[in-house]
């Protein structure tokens, strides 16, 4: 029995980009372009008639931009939307807003080069296929609950409310915790976080709720270059921790978090009494660069039983081997549960393969992590 084709609506104000994306989809046997549109108004005119399973949506368009179009689409029907973004600071920031509003994934905007088109032929069908299988209504419910919690936190006067921070561009940031004030027993510990699809909104909720003192944190979020720096800025704006995109030689410090730069692997290396970041090029590992496996395996080697792994929402299996390495070194691994994950993939594989000690819901992630840190300080690893 033949599989039903995935119906895709391609939206972009550039006829050339529409053609590149449409050609990539048309070359995939189980997909079909049911329509194309040049702006958001056209989308809303044809949406009910063409009934797409997935929409690829340009961010910067005339008449009705990508964010406004996304809101209008999701208000009418819970359709998986993949944002198509340029690799610019503005494009990255708008993409992060779109993911927070309910877009399920994003794609780098293709240019006219043969290399980009070849990559698009592999990446775009994979993302569309994954998006078509998502329960968007459930994802939107997660977003609405998250928004409600932020609103409640803002109403109660919580200065770390993510919503308040996002809407008060340029407002004062939470006071940052000093690494020197951290208890010395946390300096030889680390929290290693791996996350992918659905990650930016989940990380925003997590870092808004984490409170010092905490050991150093290293994060791999699957993202291309130009996206991870704005992500780090956004997380830094809402957290009492100091958060930045990792650079070669950065010290790994308590109450600080390093985000792996897009397109590079992040590893940890002990240099004398210090631990520093190693940012390097190389082939993708477990299908990704940066790779969660690469980061977690190096964290396990350096910190051993002082390593706390956290594997969260995302497609694929990157991180499963890293979680195994952490547990083999005597460390402890937490995994986000299915109910609060946009995509129960990476964390599912790690859990099913037996590399997760305890699962957690996203709204309790910070509390569970801080509880485990207290256990690490006291020399107790079992939950």
C-alpha positions as CSV (number, residue, x, y, z in Angstrom):
1,X,0.0,0.0,0.0
2,X,1.5,3.4,-1.1
3,X,2.1,5.9,1.6
4,X,0.1,9.1,1.5
5,X,2.1,12.0,0.1
6,X,2.9,14.9,2.5
7,X,1.2,18.0,1.2
8,X,3.5,21.1,1.5
9,X,2.7,24.8,1.0
10,X,5.8,26.8,0.2
11,X,5.7,30.5,1.2
12,X,8.4,33.0,0.2
13,X,8.5,36.4,-1.4
14,X,11.4,35.4,-3.7
15,X,10.3,33.4,-6.7
16,X,13.8,32.0,-7.0
17,X,13.8,30.7,-3.4
18,X,10.2,29.3,-3.8
19,X,11.5,27.4,-6.9
20,X,14.5,26.0,-5.1
21,X,12.4,24.8,-2.1
22,X,9.6,23.5,-4.3
23,X,12.1,21.6,-6.6
24,X,13.7,19.9,-3.5
25,X,10.3,18.8,-2.3
26,X,9.1,17.6,-5.8
27,X,12.2,15.4,-6.0
28,X,11.1,13.6,-2.9
29,X,8.8,10.6,-3.6
30,X,6.5,11.0,-0.6
31,X,6.0,14.7,-0.8
32,X,4.0,17.1,-3.0
33,X,3.9,20.9,-3.3
34,X,0.2,21.7,-3.3
35,X,0.7,25.4,-3.7
36,X,3.1,28.3,-3.4
37,X,2.5,31.8,-2.1
38,X,4.5,35.1,-2.1
39,X,3.2,36.6,1.2
40,X,1.0,36.0,4.2
41,X,-2.2,37.4,2.7
42,X,-2.0,34.9,-0.1
43,X,-1.5,32.1,2.4
44,X,-4.6,33.0,4.3
45,X,-6.6,33.2,1.1
46,X,-5.7,29.7,-0.1
47,X,-5.0,27.9,3.3
48,X,-8.4,26.2,3.6
49,X,-8.6,25.2,0.0
50,X,-5.2,23.5,-0.3
51,X,-5.1,22.0,3.2
52,X,-1.3,21.5,3.5
53,X,0.2,19.0,6.0
54,X,3.3,21.2,6.4
55,X,4.1,24.8,5.6
56,X,7.5,26.3,4.9
57,X,7.3,30.0,5.8
58,X,9.6,32.9,4.9
59,X,10.3,35.3,7.8
60,X,10.7,38.6,5.9
61,X,7.8,39.3,3.5
62,X,5.8,42.3,2.3
63,X,2.2,43.0,3.3
64,X,2.2,40.4,6.1
65,X,5.5,39.2,7.6
66,X,6.4,35.8,8.8
67,X,5.5,36.2,12.5
68,X,2.1,37.7,11.7
69,X,1.4,35.0,9.1
70,X,2.5,32.3,11.6
71,X,0.1,33.6,14.2
72,X,-2.8,33.7,11.7
73,X,-2.1,30.2,10.5
74,X,-2.0,28.7,14.0
75,X,-5.1,30.6,15.0
76,X,-7.0,29.0,12.2
77,X,-5.5,25.4,12.2
78,X,-2.7,23.6,14.1
79,X,-0.4,23.1,11.1
80,X,3.3,22.3,11.4
81,X,5.2,25.4,10.3
82,X,8.9,25.4,9.4
83,X,10.4,28.9,9.3
84,X,12.8,29.7,6.5
85,X,15.4,32.1,7.9
86,X,18.4,34.1,6.6
87,X,21.6,33.6,8.5
88,X,21.6,37.1,10.0
89,X,21.3,38.4,13.5
90,X,17.8,39.8,12.7
91,X,16.8,36.6,11.0
92,X,18.0,34.5,14.0
93,X,16.2,36.6,16.5
94,X,12.9,36.5,14.6
95,X,13.3,32.8,14.2
96,X,13.6,32.4,18.0
97,X,10.4,34.5,18.4
98,X,8.7,32.2,15.9
99,X,9.7,29.0,17.7
100,X,8.4,30.6,20.9
101,X,5.0,31.3,19.2
102,X,4.6,27.7,17.9
103,X,6.7,27.1,14.8
104,X,8.0,23.6,15.0
105,X,11.4,24.0,13.3
106,X,13.4,26.2,11.0
107,X,15.6,26.0,7.9
108,X,18.4,28.1,6.6
109,X,17.3,30.2,3.7
110,X,18.8,28.7,0.5
111,X,21.1,30.7,-1.7
112,X,22.0,29.9,-5.3
113,X,25.0,27.7,-4.7
114,X,25.2,24.1,-5.7
115,X,26.4,23.1,-2.2
116,X,23.4,24.8,-0.5
117,X,21.0,23.1,-2.9
118,X,22.6,19.7,-2.3
119,X,22.3,20.2,1.5
120,X,18.7,21.4,1.1
121,X,17.8,18.2,-0.8
122,X,18.8,16.2,2.3
123,X,17.8,18.4,5.2
124,X,14.5,19.8,4.0
125,X,12.7,16.4,3.4
126,X,14.0,15.2,6.8
127,X,12.5,18.2,8.5
128,X,9.3,18.1,6.6
129,X,8.8,14.4,7.3
130,X,9.5,14.9,11.0
131,X,7.2,18.0,11.2
132,X,4.3,16.1,9.5
133,X,4.3,13.6,12.3
134,X,4.1,16.1,15.1
135,X,1.0,16.8,17.2
136,X,1.0,20.6,16.8
137,X,-2.1,21.1,19.0
138,X,-0.1,19.5,21.8
139,X,2.9,21.7,21.1
140,X,0.7,24.8,21.1
141,X,-0.8,23.6,24.5
142,X,2.7,23.4,25.9
143,X,3.4,26.9,24.6
144,X,0.2,28.3,26.1
145,X,1.0,26.7,29.5
146,X,4.5,28.2,29.3
147,X,3.1,31.6,28.4
148,X,0.6,31.4,31.3
149,X,3.3,30.5,33.8
150,X,5.4,33.4,32.5
151,X,2.4,35.8,32.9
152,X,1.8,34.5,36.4
153,X,5.5,35.0,37.3
154,X,5.4,38.5,35.8
155,X,2.2,39.3,37.8
156,X,3.8,38.1,41.0
157,X,6.8,40.4,40.4
158,X,9.4,37.8,39.3
159,X,12.0,39.8,37.6
160,X,13.3,36.7,35.8
161,X,10.0,36.3,33.9
162,X,11.0,35.4,30.3
163,X,8.0,37.1,28.9
164,X,8.8,40.3,30.7
165,X,12.4,40.2,29.5
166,X,11.5,39.4,25.9
167,X,9.1,42.4,25.8
168,X,11.4,44.8,27.6
169,X,14.2,45.0,25.1
170,X,17.0,46.9,26.6
171,X,15.6,46.7,30.2
172,X,17.9,45.9,33.1
173,X,18.9,42.3,33.3
174,X,18.9,40.0,36.3
175,X,21.8,40.5,38.6
176,X,24.5,38.0,37.7
177,X,25.9,35.5,40.1
178,X,29.7,35.6,40.6
179,X,31.8,32.5,39.9
180,X,34.0,33.3,42.9
181,X,31.0,33.2,45.3
182,X,30.1,29.7,44.3
183,X,30.9,26.9,46.9
184,X,34.3,25.4,46.0
185,X,32.8,21.9,45.9
186,X,30.8,22.9,42.7
187,X,33.9,23.9,40.8
188,X,34.7,20.2,39.9
189,X,31.2,19.5,38.7
190,X,29.5,20.2,35.4
191,X,26.0,20.2,33.9
192,X,26.0,19.0,30.3
193,X,22.8,19.7,28.4
194,X,21.9,18.3,25.0
195,X,18.8,19.6,23.1
196,X,17.5,20.0,19.5
197,X,14.0,20.5,18.0
198,X,11.9,22.6,20.3
199,X,15.0,23.5,22.2
200,X,15.1,27.4,22.3
201,X,11.7,27.8,24.1
202,X,12.5,25.0,26.5
203,X,15.9,26.4,27.3
204,X,14.3,29.8,27.9
205,X,12.0,28.3,30.5
206,X,14.8,26.3,32.1
207,X,17.3,29.2,32.4
208,X,14.7,31.6,33.6
209,X,14.1,29.3,36.5
210,X,17.6,28.1,37.4
211,X,19.1,29.8,40.4
212,X,22.7,29.9,41.7
213,X,24.9,28.5,43.1
214,X,25.3,26.0,40.2
215,X,28.3,24.3,38.7
216,X,29.5,25.2,35.1
217,X,26.9,24.5,32.4
218,X,27.6,23.5,28.8
219,X,24.9,23.3,26.2
220,X,24.6,21.9,22.7
221,X,21.6,23.1,20.9
222,X,21.5,21.9,17.3
223,X,21.7,25.2,15.4
224,X,23.6,26.6,12.4
225,X,26.1,29.4,12.6
226,X,24.7,32.9,13.4
227,X,21.9,31.4,15.4
228,X,23.6,30.4,18.6
229,X,25.0,33.8,19.6
230,X,21.5,35.4,19.6
231,X,20.2,32.4,21.5
232,X,22.9,32.9,24.1
233,X,22.1,36.6,24.3
234,X,18.4,35.8,24.8
235,X,19.1,33.3,27.6
236,X,21.6,35.6,29.3
237,X,18.9,38.4,29.3
238,X,16.5,36.3,31.4
239,X,18.9,34.4,33.7
240,X,20.9,35.2,36.8
241,X,23.6,33.0,35.3
242,X,26.2,34.5,32.9
243,X,25.5,32.9,29.5
244,X,27.5,33.2,26.3
245,X,28.4,31.5,23.0
246,X,31.5,29.4,23.7
247,X,34.8,30.5,22.2
248,X,38.1,28.7,22.1
249,X,39.8,28.7,25.5
250,X,36.8,30.0,27.5
251,X,37.1,28.9,31.1
252,X,34.4,26.7,32.4
253,X,33.2,28.4,35.5
254,X,30.5,28.0,38.2
255,X,27.3,30.1,37.6
256,X,28.3,30.4,33.9
257,X,26.9,28.6,30.9
258,X,28.6,28.1,27.5
259,X,26.5,27.5,24.4
260,X,28.2,25.5,21.6
261,X,28.6,27.7,18.5
262,X,26.7,26.6,15.5
263,X,28.7,24.6,13.0
264,X,31.4,23.7,15.5
265,X,32.0,20.9,18.0
266,X,32.4,21.9,21.7
267,X,34.6,19.8,24.0
268,X,36.1,20.3,27.4
269,X,39.7,20.0,28.3
270,X,41.6,20.2,31.6
271,X,44.5,22.7,31.5
272,X,46.3,22.6,34.8
273,X,43.8,23.3,37.5
274,X,41.3,24.9,35.0
275,X,38.9,23.4,32.5
276,X,38.5,25.2,29.2
277,X,36.4,25.1,26.1
278,X,37.7,23.6,22.9
279,X,35.9,24.8,19.9
280,X,36.8,22.9,16.7
281,X,35.7,22.0,13.3
282,X,35.3,18.4,12.1
283,X,32.8,16.0,10.5
284,X,29.3,15.8,12.0
285,X,28.9,13.2,14.7
286,X,25.6,11.4,15.2
287,X,24.4,13.6,12.2
288,X,25.2,16.9,13.9
289,X,27.8,19.6,14.4
290,X,27.8,20.6,17.2
291,X,27.1,17.2,18.5
292,X,25.7,16.4,21.9
293,X,27.7,13.1,22.0
294,X,31.0,14.9,21.4
295,X,30.3,17.4,24.2
296,X,29.0,14.9,26.7
297,X,31.7,12.4,26.1
298,X,34.4,15.0,26.8
299,X,32.5,16.3,29.9
300,X,32.4,12.7,31.2
301,X,36.2,12.3,30.6
302,X,37.0,15.5,32.5
303,X,34.5,15.5,35.3
304,X,33.7,11.8,35.8
305,X,31.2,11.2,38.6
306,X,30.8,15.0,38.9
307,X,29.0,15.2,35.6
308,X,25.3,15.7,35.4
309,X,23.8,15.0,32.0
310,X,20.5,16.5,30.8
311,X,19.0,15.2,27.6
312,X,16.0,17.1,26.3
313,X,13.6,17.5,23.3
314,X,14.9,16.8,19.8
315,X,14.8,14.6,16.7
316,X,17.2,11.7,16.2
317,X,19.6,10.0,18.6
318,X,22.4,12.4,19.2
319,X,23.2,12.4,22.9
320,X,22.4,8.8,23.6
321,X,26.0,7.7,23.5
322,X,27.0,10.8,25.5
323,X,24.5,9.9,28.2
324,X,25.9,6.4,28.2
325,X,29.4,7.8,28.7
326,X,28.3,10.0,31.6
327,X,26.8,7.1,33.4
328,X,29.8,4.8,32.7
329,X,32.0,7.5,34.3
330,X,29.8,7.5,37.4
331,X,27.8,10.5,36.6
332,X,24.0,10.9,36.6
333,X,21.6,11.6,33.7
334,X,18.2,13.4,33.6
335,X,15.9,13.1,30.6
336,X,12.9,15.3,29.7
337,X,9.7,13.3,29.5
338,X,7.5,12.6,26.5
339,X,4.5,14.7,27.7
340,X,6.5,18.0,27.8
341,X,8.8,17.4,24.8
342,X,8.0,19.0,21.4
343,X,9.8,16.0,19.9
344,X,10.3,12.9,22.0
345,X,13.3,11.6,20.1
346,X,16.8,12.1,21.4
347,X,15.6,11.8,25.0
348,X,13.5,8.8,24.1
349,X,16.4,6.9,22.6
350,X,18.6,7.6,25.6
351,X,15.8,6.5,28.0
352,X,14.9,3.4,26.0
353,X,18.5,2.3,25.8
354,X,18.9,2.6,29.6
355,X,21.1,5.7,29.8
356,X,18.7,8.0,31.8
357,X,18.4,7.7,35.5
358,X,15.3,9.9,36.0
359,X,12.8,11.7,33.7
360,X,11.4,15.1,34.4
361,X,8.7,17.4,33.1
362,X,9.9,20.7,31.6
363,X,8.1,22.8,34.3
364,X,10.0,21.0,37.0
365,X,13.3,20.8,35.1
366,X,15.1,23.6,37.1
367,X,13.9,22.2,40.5
368,X,15.1,18.7,39.6
369,X,18.4,19.9,38.3
370,X,19.0,22.0,41.4
371,X,18.0,19.1,43.6
372,X,20.5,16.9,41.9
373,X,23.2,19.5,42.2
374,X,22.6,19.6,46.0
375,X,23.1,15.8,46.0
376,X,26.3,16.1,44.0
377,X,27.6,18.6,46.6
378,X,26.9,16.2,49.4
379,X,28.4,13.3,47.5
380,X,25.0,11.6,46.9
381,X,24.2,10.7,43.2
382,X,21.1,8.6,43.5
383,X,17.8,10.4,43.2
